[in-house]
Amino acid sequence: MSPSRADLQRTASEVFGWEDFRPGQLEAMEAAVNGQDVICVMPTGAGKSAVYQVPAMTLPGTAVVISPLIALQRDQTEAINEAAGATRAYVLNSAQPQGYWDEAWAAAGKDDGPGKAKFLFLGPEQAAREEVLELLQALDVSLLVIDEAHCVSAWGHDFRPDYLQLDQLVRALDKPVVALTATAAPPVRAEIAEQLGMRSPREISLGFDRPNLHLAAARYEDAEDKRRAVLEQAGKLDVPGLVYVATRAETEEYAAALQESGLRADAYHAGRSHEDRHRIHEEFLQDEVDIVVATTAFGMGIDKPNVRFVVHADIPDSVDSYYQEIGRGGRDGEPTEIFLHYRPEDLGIRRFFAAKAPDEEALAKLFKAVKKHTEPVPQAGLREELDLNPRRFSSLLGLLEQSGSVTAADDGYSARSGVGAKTAVKAALEFSEQRRNIEESRLEMMRQYAETTECRRRFLLNYFGEDAPDMCGYCDNCERAEAEGEELGPKESDTAQPFPLQSEVIHSEWGLGTVMSYEDETVTVLFESAGYKTLSVELVLEKGLLQEP
């Protein structure tokens, strides 16, 4: 019999010292212990970790937790072991000695009791290893937890090819899947469910409104004007704060300039040593650094309540990325400044990053390597045969699988019957081009946010599938409109809104889509095949461009 609500409450109290549940937590926990897949969208600080930790400690067996960051795995493991008063969680990665791995597997294989490992934390690249998968299959697994689950989605803000291989783990373990993320618009949630092979998942979303964040933006024509404005603003705002930039070089330049003005600033990017990144992370958490100037490499898993500002010196690649990054501010509920410094030319940098085409020769070699096997071939064998680094291999294999030339099963990968290498490469390139078009459309939505004269909060909430008042009163556009005696949002004279928000529509060329928002007599629709498209409502009505399914 499944654990009851009282069992969950007892575990939360006795093990973790939690007497009350936060909104959405108990609903998600009950679904998980009753064998239902769960997609849980909660802002960081809202208690996502509890959603799997309490059920895992209540159920017999061991929870397998997939998380992309070693630092995040370590923090969660330490918190669990401290609360339990014993070693009940282990982090398994390449930095751990073999003796530690042996200890973890032995503890996971024990019967439930004080020495039982209740949690194994792994990165997606570890979970993809054939020998690890075999060891996991031999365990009594209670739950499969996918943390930062937006990484599985090409729509998400931190897509990672390694996550595309997790469907194999889901099939092999055949246990309830709990997918957790802080930010996921409706198309991201749909793709998480599809890519992981989730079965009618229970979706729990706490909503995206962060009313304590003051939203504002400014447009510049000159790069030096923008740079001066960023430095001047960061020097005046209450600290601690974050400044996000597009390149590693900019992190160093801005950090040096802020240091010269007397601030404790440091630069954070993926090119710095592991020791430096860990030091900056810890110093920022301890308020020993005022401002971190960072690329997007900094932030995932950061739970610091008192970040007083998040300033973007460059436009992010999508609204999803932007919302994730600004969500690191004001987690204590206190007023927090969110500011985007925008120059139209900055879009070119983002388009350059998104324009890389896959290697046709490598795709052909990988497909031929799969096709020559008469039986399904494990990915470990393929990667070894072709001598590709894990990230590149996962990306290429994901393209072949998603474009339909390669199929995955529990025992490995097979080439689809009747498909040759030329056809497989062509299909993969077409799929990659479609993905680039989607990336371009997501960048276009970010440009629309930067340039909107309507309420910024309403824009963001509509993007994530939530309706909102026409004016929030706490963004630069609402404040300007109020000062000028203007009302934002639809007016009686405006063109009607022919389709409700979040309703499905069909376009003759772009196929099925979802209505996302209305603004300035236009409607923005998210199409599965073409991404975001903004259309004139007048033309939609006049020419019948959109129809109900």
Phi, psi and omega per residue, in radians:
M1 nan 2.429 -3.113
S2 -1.170 2.604 3.068
P3 -1.014 2.558 -3.134
S4 -1.579 3.031 3.058
R5 -1.046 -0.663 3.122
A6 -1.120 -0.654 3.100
D7 -1.092 -0.766 3.133
L8 -1.109 -0.730 3.133
Q9 -1.135 -0.656 3.136
R10 -1.152 -0.779 3.118
T11 -1.080 -0.790 -3.137
A12 -1.019 -0.694 -3.105
S13 -1.332 -0.889 -3.012
E14 -1.265 -0.659 -3.078
V15 -1.572 -0.818 -2.996
F16 -1.842 -0.162 3.136
G17 1.299 0.377 -3.140
W18 -1.698 2.018 -3.130
E19 -1.589 -0.406 -3.130
D20 -2.211 2.616 3.061
F21 -1.723 2.586 3.056
R22 -1.474 2.875 -3.122
P23 -0.940 2.322 3.066
G24 1.520 -0.391 -3.046
Q25 -1.113 -0.920 -3.057
L26 -1.126 -0.659 3.104
E27 -1.043 -0.779 3.135
A28 -1.188 -0.727 3.133
M29 -1.061 -0.792 -3.112
E30 -1.108 -0.681 3.095
A31 -1.087 -0.757 -3.108
A32 -1.127 -0.803 -3.094
V33 -1.247 -0.303 3.076
N34 -1.616 0.208 3.015
G35 1.488 0.227 -3.106
Q36 -1.711 2.435 3.021
D37 -1.176 2.584 -3.051
V38 -2.359 2.310 2.907
I39 -1.934 2.049 -3.030
C40 -2.069 2.021 3.128
V41 -1.905 1.878 -3.131
M42 -2.426 2.421 3.073
P43 -1.069 2.626 3.062
T44 -1.011 2.358 -3.074
G45 1.700 -0.136 -3.136
A46 -1.607 -0.041 3.040
G47 1.686 0.642 3.102
K48 -1.085 -0.709 -3.069
S49 -1.050 -0.637 -3.140
A50 -1.082 -0.487 -3.084
V51 -1.035 -0.590 3.089
Y52 -1.822 -0.466 -3.059
Q53 -1.187 -0.737 3.138
V54 -1.170 -0.861 3.072
P55 -1.024 -0.707 -3.109
A56 -1.144 -0.644 3.094
M57 -1.300 -0.344 -3.128
T58 -1.548 -0.686 -3.122
L59 -1.349 2.669 2.952
P60 -1.221 2.707 3.085
G61 1.717 -2.962 -3.040
T62 -2.136 2.328 3.066
A63 -1.506 2.330 3.059
V64 -1.751 2.094 -3.045
V65 -2.003 2.059 3.101
I66 -1.705 2.132 -3.094
S67 -2.458 2.428 -2.996
P68 -1.424 -0.220 -3.056
L69 -2.103 2.224 3.138
I70 -1.086 -0.688 -3.136
A71 -1.068 -0.715 3.131
L72 -1.176 -0.729 3.090
Q73 -1.035 -0.789 -3.104
R74 -1.099 -0.780 -3.136
D75 -1.055 -0.777 -3.109
Q76 -1.204 -0.665 3.114
T77 -1.111 -0.793 3.135
E78 -1.082 -0.697 -3.137
A79 -1.140 -0.721 3.127
I80 -1.130 -0.845 -3.087
N81 -1.148 -0.603 3.091
E82 -1.172 -0.755 -3.133
A83 -1.154 -0.676 -3.091
A84 -1.402 -0.299 -3.102
G85 1.222 0.357 -3.136
A86 -2.854 2.914 3.122
T87 -1.421 1.741 3.117
R88 -1.988 -0.082 -3.113
A89 -2.347 2.458 -3.133
Y90 -2.284 2.505 3.021
V91 -1.796 2.142 -3.125
L92 -1.922 1.921 3.068
N93 -2.584 3.058 -3.024
S94 -1.166 -0.298 -3.141
A95 -1.386 -0.274 -3.102
Q96 -1.441 2.426 3.108
P97 -1.192 2.812 -3.095
Q98 -1.065 -0.592 3.125
G99 -1.061 -0.645 3.115
Y100 -1.166 -0.763 3.094
W101 -1.026 -0.794 -3.130
D102 -1.060 -0.738 3.126
E103 -1.087 -0.738 -3.127
A104 -1.127 -0.803 3.140
W105 -1.114 -0.693 3.129
A106 -1.125 -0.734 -3.134
A107 -1.182 -0.616 3.118
A108 -1.237 -0.455 -3.123
G109 -1.471 -0.121 -3.124
K110 -1.284 2.787 2.987
D111 -1.198 2.768 -3.138
D112 -1.013 2.272 -3.114
G113 2.992 -3.029 -3.057
P114 -1.006 -0.587 -3.086
G115 -1.611 0.064 -3.078
K116 -1.305 2.309 3.000
A117 -1.369 2.062 -3.121
K118 -1.671 -0.210 -3.122
F119 -2.481 2.315 2.946
L120 -2.097 2.087 3.132
F121 -1.741 2.221 3.135
L122 -2.375 2.664 2.953
G123 -1.419 2.817 -3.124
P124 -1.070 -0.564 3.132
E125 -1.228 -0.540 3.066
Q126 -1.233 -0.750 -3.111
A127 -1.122 -0.403 -3.121
A128 -1.402 -0.211 -3.125
R129 -1.238 2.337 -3.043
E130 -1.031 -0.754 -3.091
E131 -1.195 -0.582 3.086
V132 -1.189 -0.747 3.128
L133 -1.038 -0.713 3.132
E134 -1.131 -0.695 3.125
L135 -1.184 -0.670 3.111
L136 -1.150 -0.682 -3.141
Q137 -1.120 -0.462 -3.129
A138 -1.401 -0.179 -3.114
L139 -1.562 2.842 2.957
D140 -1.524 1.638 -3.081
V141 -1.554 2.295 -3.138
S142 -1.574 -0.828 -3.107
L143 -2.477 2.632 2.936
L144 -1.939 2.032 -3.060
V145 -1.888 2.211 3.075
I146 -1.934 1.782 3.120
D147 -1.474 2.712 -3.053
E148 0.874 0.865 -2.983
A149 -1.156 -0.287 3.079
H150 -1.059 -0.348 3.136
C151 -1.099 -0.298 -3.121
V152 -1.427 -0.219 -2.992
S153 -1.857 2.299 3.043
A154 -1.142 -0.313 3.081
W155 -1.448 -0.331 -2.994
G156 -1.294 3.055 -3.023
H157 -1.596 -0.037 -3.129
D158 -2.578 0.868 -3.075
F159 -0.972 2.332 -3.130
R160 -2.325 2.147 -3.092
P161 -0.977 -0.603 -3.126
D162 -0.992 -0.552 -3.111
Y163 -1.197 -0.353 -3.139
L164 -1.183 -0.340 -3.118
Q165 -1.521 -0.049 -3.039
L166 -1.267 -0.302 3.102
D167 -1.089 -0.527 3.096
Q168 -1.144 -0.714 3.098
L169 -1.144 -0.712 3.126
V170 -1.043 -0.808 -3.132
R171 -1.148 -0.722 -3.052
A172 -1.173 -0.692 -3.095
L173 -1.461 -0.566 3.097
D174 0.895 0.884 3.110
K175 -2.189 2.864 3.109
P176 -0.976 2.378 -3.132
V177 -1.836 2.246 3.056
V178 -1.984 1.902 -3.124
A179 -1.761 2.176 -3.046
L180 -2.095 2.418 3.044
T181 -2.772 2.719 3.137
A182 -1.541 -0.448 -3.067
T183 -2.500 2.105 3.075
A184 -2.727 1.953 3.033
A185 -1.197 2.862 -3.102
P186 -0.863 -0.770 3.126
P187 -1.141 -0.528 3.093
V188 -1.190 -0.764 3.120
R189 -1.075 -0.700 3.137
A190 -1.128 -0.706 -3.119
E191 -1.291 -0.574 3.043
I192 -0.991 -0.845 -3.133
A193 -1.083 -0.737 -3.094
E194 -1.211 -0.848 -3.070
Q195 -1.141 -0.586 -3.125
L196 -1.563 -0.050 -3.130
G197 1.135 0.623 -3.106
M198 -1.269 2.604 -3.046
R199 -1.859 1.830 3.134
S200 0.738 1.024 -3.042
P201 -1.136 2.570 2.997
R202 -1.380 2.098 3.136
E203 -1.701 2.207 3.116
I204 -2.215 2.016 3.141
S205 -2.221 2.255 -3.115
L206 -1.479 -0.004 -3.122
G207 1.624 2.830 -2.978
F208 -1.982 -0.036 -3.057
D209 -1.264 2.229 3.048
R210 -2.137 1.438 -2.983
P211 -1.140 -0.277 -3.140
N212 -1.467 -0.084 3.133
L213 -1.574 2.091 3.093
H214 -1.537 2.028 -3.014
L215 -1.707 2.352 3.116
A216 -2.752 2.821 3.121
A217 -2.682 2.765 3.075
A218 -2.493 2.502 -3.124
R219 -1.845 2.480 -3.128
Y220 -2.284 2.667 3.022
E221 -1.780 -0.505 -3.060
D222 -1.888 2.303 -3.084
A223 -1.112 -0.666 -3.116
E224 -1.221 -0.626 3.068
D225 -1.064 -0.737 3.138
K226 -1.134 -0.767 -3.123
R227 -1.054 -0.788 3.138
R228 -1.094 -0.701 -3.128
A229 -1.139 -0.699 3.116
V230 -1.082 -0.847 -3.104
L231 -1.133 -0.719 3.135
E232 -1.118 -0.763 -3.121
Q233 -1.158 -0.825 -3.118
A234 -1.085 -0.528 3.127
G235 -1.306 -0.323 -3.084
K236 -1.771 -0.452 -3.055
L237 -1.268 2.702 3.047
D238 -1.116 2.430 3.115
V239 -1.799 2.853 0.098
P240 -1.381 2.765 -3.123
G241 -2.668 2.983 -3.136
L242 -2.138 2.413 2.987
V243 -2.105 2.058 -3.141
Y244 -1.732 2.360 3.129
V245 -2.283 3.008 -3.024
A246 -1.545 -0.519 -3.007
T247 -2.217 2.780 3.110
R248 -1.085 -0.718 -3.118
A249 -1.043 -0.680 -3.129
E250 -1.157 -0.568 3.110
T251 -1.060 -0.751 -3.120
E252 -1.179 -0.740 -3.090
E253 -1.144 -0.843 -3.126
Y254 -1.160 -0.726 -3.133
A255 -1.080 -0.733 3.129
A256 -1.106 -0.724 -3.140
A257 -1.156 -0.688 3.120
L258 -1.196 -0.624 3.087
Q259 -1.107 -0.696 3.132
E260 -1.093 -0.492 3.136
S261 -1.496 0.068 3.046
G262 1.725 0.095 3.140
L263 -1.608 2.614 3.057
R264 -1.479 1.587 -3.094
A265 -2.060 2.663 3.084
D266 -2.551 2.737 -3.109
A267 -1.773 2.368 -3.116
Y268 -2.265 2.157 3.048
H269 -2.752 2.949 -3.025
A270 -1.177 -0.277 -3.141
G271 -1.423 -0.184 3.114
R272 -1.391 2.772 -3.096
S273 -1.152 2.752 3.103
H274 -1.021 -0.670 -3.127
E275 -1.134 -0.742 3.135
D276 -1.131 -0.773 -3.123
R277 -1.105 -0.711 3.124
H278 -1.137 -0.723 3.136
R279 -1.084 -0.828 -3.125
I280 -1.078 -0.764 3.105
H281 -0.962 -0.886 -3.096
E282 -1.175 -0.730 -3.136
E283 -1.135 -0.644 3.097
F284 -1.151 -0.759 3.131
L285 -1.090 -0.571 -3.101
Q286 -1.609 0.190 -3.132
D287 1.060 0.516 3.080
E288 -1.653 -0.160 3.025
V289 -2.156 2.301 -3.123
D290 -1.356 -0.807 -3.035
I291 -2.369 2.273 2.968
V292 -1.819 2.166 3.044
V293 -1.738 2.096 -2.893
A294 -2.483 2.715 2.840
T295 -1.461 -3.091 -3.132
T296 -1.168 -0.083 3.113
A297 -1.123 -0.323 -3.086
F298 -1.824 2.218 2.970
G299 2.461 -0.718 -3.074
M300 -1.067 2.191 -3.139
G301 1.520 -0.057 3.108
I302 -1.331 2.116 3.125
D303 -2.135 1.401 3.140
K304 -2.021 2.041 -2.970
P305 -1.260 -0.463 -2.903
N306 -1.863 0.500 3.069
V307 -1.195 2.042 -2.983
R308 -1.597 -0.263 3.037
F309 -2.690 2.644 2.972
V310 -2.297 1.946 -3.112
V311 -1.957 2.271 3.052
H312 -1.799 2.087 3.080
A313 -1.489 -0.211 3.106
D314 -2.454 2.659 -3.101
I315 -1.279 2.304 3.096
P316 -1.232 3.029 -3.066
D317 -1.432 -0.187 -3.125
S318 -2.890 2.842 3.047
V319 -1.134 -0.593 3.111
D320 -1.027 -0.860 3.123
S321 -1.062 -0.785 -3.091
Y322 -1.072 -0.784 -3.089
Y323 -1.178 -0.631 3.086
Q324 -1.094 -0.747 -3.070
E325 -1.253 -0.752 3.132
I326 -1.245 -0.367 3.108
G327 -1.168 -0.167 3.083
R328 -1.416 -0.084 3.095
G329 -1.708 2.593 2.967
G330 1.084 0.633 -3.134
R331 -1.290 -0.158 3.050
D332 -1.529 0.034 3.111
G333 1.465 -0.015 -3.127
E334 -1.480 2.728 -3.126
P335 -0.966 2.365 -3.050
T336 -2.461 2.358 -3.113
E337 -1.521 2.237 3.096
I338 -2.120 2.094 -3.022
F339 -2.406 2.332 3.094
L340 -1.966 2.068 3.019
H341 -1.661 2.128 -2.916
Y342 -2.258 2.342 3.022
R343 -2.273 2.211 -3.081
P344 -0.887 -0.596 -3.137
E345 -1.132 -0.380 3.131
D346 -1.083 -0.444 -3.128
L347 -1.075 -0.515 -3.138
G348 -1.090 -0.634 3.116
I349 -1.116 -0.786 -3.128
R350 -1.144 -0.687 3.120
R351 -1.122 -0.635 3.114
F352 -1.099 -0.764 -3.138
F353 -1.089 -0.584 -3.052
A354 -1.533 -0.091 -2.947
A355 -1.623 0.048 -3.085
K356 -1.201 2.182 3.126
A357 -1.601 2.617 -3.141
P358 -1.200 2.751 -3.127
D359 -1.362 1.940 -3.078
E360 -1.104 -0.708 -3.117
E361 -1.123 -0.742 3.128
A362 -1.151 -0.665 3.090
L363 -1.082 -0.781 -3.134
A364 -1.097 -0.750 -3.140
K365 -1.088 -0.753 -3.125
L366 -1.141 -0.764 3.140
F367 -1.099 -0.757 3.129
K368 -1.097 -0.634 3.121
A369 -1.126 -0.648 3.090
V370 -1.230 -0.778 -3.009
K371 -1.152 -0.538 -3.072
K372 -1.243 -0.244 3.125
H373 -1.548 2.295 3.126
T374 -1.399 -0.387 3.086
E375 -1.962 2.752 3.095
P376 -0.944 2.391 -3.088
V377 -1.941 2.252 3.105
P378 -1.119 2.609 -3.084
Q379 -1.156 -0.505 3.124
A380 -1.067 -0.729 3.124
G381 -1.149 -0.700 3.116
L382 -1.107 -0.814 -3.087
R383 -1.103 -0.700 3.135
E384 -1.166 -0.691 -3.120
E385 -1.114 -0.671 -3.049
L386 -1.679 -0.184 3.121
D387 0.977 0.888 3.092
L388 -1.846 2.554 3.082
N389 -1.200 2.651 -2.993
P390 -0.973 -0.714 -3.077
R391 -1.186 -0.776 3.138
R392 -1.159 -0.728 3.117
F393 -1.031 -0.829 -3.127
S394 -1.065 -0.678 -3.132
S395 -1.141 -0.814 -3.125
L396 -1.174 -0.770 3.131
L397 -1.120 -0.670 3.098
G398 -1.073 -0.716 3.104
L399 -1.093 -0.779 3.140
L400 -1.137 -0.664 3.141
E401 -1.247 -0.809 -3.077
Q402 -1.213 -0.458 3.107
S403 -1.544 0.012 2.948
G404 1.611 0.099 -3.113
S405 -1.551 -0.390 3.138
V406 -2.198 2.421 3.093
T407 -2.021 2.605 -3.112
A408 -1.941 2.492 3.048
A409 -2.447 3.086 -3.102
D410 -0.994 -0.595 -3.046
D411 -1.706 0.104 3.059
G412 2.413 -2.784 -3.012
Y413 -2.016 2.530 3.138
S414 -2.320 2.595 3.031
A415 -1.410 2.469 3.139
R416 -1.206 2.401 -3.087
S417 -1.042 2.375 3.065
G418 1.447 0.025 -3.127
V419 -1.769 2.252 3.074
G420 -1.699 3.035 -3.076
A421 -1.107 -0.715 -3.129
K422 -1.090 -0.759 3.131
T423 -1.134 -0.705 -3.136
A424 -1.130 -0.764 3.140
V425 -1.146 -0.736 3.125
K426 -1.052 -0.779 3.141
A427 -1.110 -0.708 3.139
A428 -1.149 -0.702 3.130
L429 -1.166 -0.691 3.109
E430 -1.129 -0.704 3.102
F431 -1.133 -0.717 3.131
S432 -1.120 -0.686 3.112
E433 -1.136 -0.695 3.089
Q434 -1.082 -0.721 3.112
R435 -1.125 -0.671 3.110
R436 -1.133 -0.657 3.092
N437 -1.098 -0.680 3.105
I438 -1.131 -0.765 3.106
E439 -1.038 -0.715 3.123
E440 -1.090 -0.710 -3.128
S441 -1.195 -0.588 3.108
R442 -1.184 -0.660 3.063
L443 -1.138 -0.652 3.101
E444 -1.097 -0.671 3.082
M445 -1.111 -0.628 3.103
M446 -1.165 -0.664 3.075
R447 -1.098 -0.723 3.127
Q448 -1.059 -0.711 3.099
Y449 -1.076 -0.783 -3.093
A450 -1.075 -0.597 -3.020
E451 -1.779 -0.057 -3.073
T452 -1.095 2.531 3.019
T453 -1.832 0.028 3.097
E454 -1.580 -3.132 -3.135
C455 -1.075 2.171 -3.100
R456 -1.212 -0.645 -3.136
R457 -1.133 -0.721 3.111
R458 -1.078 -0.725 3.103
F459 -0.990 -0.863 -3.101
L460 -1.132 -0.779 -3.096
L461 -1.174 -0.669 3.053
N462 -1.073 -0.702 3.132
Y463 -1.018 -0.666 -3.122
F464 -1.608 0.282 2.990
G465 1.489 0.321 3.136
E466 -2.042 2.425 3.034
D467 -1.336 2.807 -3.083
A468 -2.740 2.744 3.062
P469 -1.057 2.744 -3.125
D470 -1.144 -0.536 3.138
M471 -2.318 2.282 3.107
C472 -1.611 -0.421 -3.127
G473 1.387 0.004 -3.064
Y474 -2.369 0.733 2.968
C475 -2.434 2.895 -3.062
D476 -1.076 -0.638 -3.113
N477 -1.224 -0.720 3.098
C478 -1.131 -0.712 3.136
E479 -1.144 -0.701 3.083
R480 -1.111 -0.799 -3.118
A481 -1.091 -0.714 -3.139
E482 -1.122 -0.718 3.137
A483 -1.145 -0.536 -3.106
E484 -1.682 0.053 3.138
G485 1.219 0.510 -3.101
E486 -1.817 2.635 3.021
E487 -1.878 2.309 3.090
L488 -1.587 2.892 3.094
G489 1.616 -3.111 -3.072
P490 -1.064 2.402 3.048
K491 -1.893 2.873 -3.138
E492 -1.066 -0.520 -3.113
S493 -1.402 -0.207 -3.100
D494 -1.220 2.797 3.043
T495 -1.103 2.546 -3.129
A496 -1.123 2.833 3.047
Q497 -1.754 1.746 -2.960
P498 -1.261 -0.372 -3.122
F499 -2.257 2.389 3.125
P500 -1.120 2.675 3.026
L501 -1.015 2.466 3.126
Q502 1.222 0.142 3.062
S503 -1.450 2.721 3.138
E504 -1.558 2.472 3.085
V505 -2.386 2.889 3.116
I506 -2.208 2.355 3.052
H507 -1.981 2.500 -3.043
S508 -1.082 -0.543 -3.119
E509 -1.734 -0.722 -2.992
W510 -1.684 -0.104 3.048
G511 1.370 -2.522 -3.030
L512 -1.322 2.408 3.119
G513 -2.561 2.999 3.132
T514 -2.159 2.287 3.125
V515 -1.268 2.126 -3.049
M516 -1.776 -0.742 -3.073
S517 -2.885 2.829 3.020
Y518 -2.133 2.441 3.104
E519 -2.853 2.345 3.078
D520 0.869 0.827 3.092
E521 1.084 0.473 3.029
T522 -2.184 2.787 3.057
V523 -2.188 2.350 3.083
T524 -1.810 2.214 -3.111
V525 -2.128 2.377 3.074
L526 -1.695 1.956 3.141
F527 -1.721 2.405 -3.086
E528 -1.053 -0.594 -3.044
S529 -1.704 -0.336 -2.999
A530 -2.180 -0.098 -3.134
G531 1.476 -2.660 -3.071
Y532 -1.456 2.298 3.079
K533 -2.271 2.355 3.107
T534 -1.890 2.150 -3.027
L535 -2.146 2.634 3.033
S536 -1.230 2.194 3.116
V537 -1.078 -0.658 -3.138
E538 -1.050 -0.773 3.131
L539 -1.229 -0.616 3.086
V540 -1.000 -0.772 -3.131
L541 -1.290 -0.724 -3.066
E542 -1.186 -0.742 -3.038
K543 -1.833 0.016 3.133
G544 1.087 0.702 -3.062
L545 -1.139 -0.523 -3.134
L546 -2.088 2.463 3.104
Q547 -2.285 2.713 2.990
E548 -1.230 2.544 3.138
P549 -1.022 nan nan
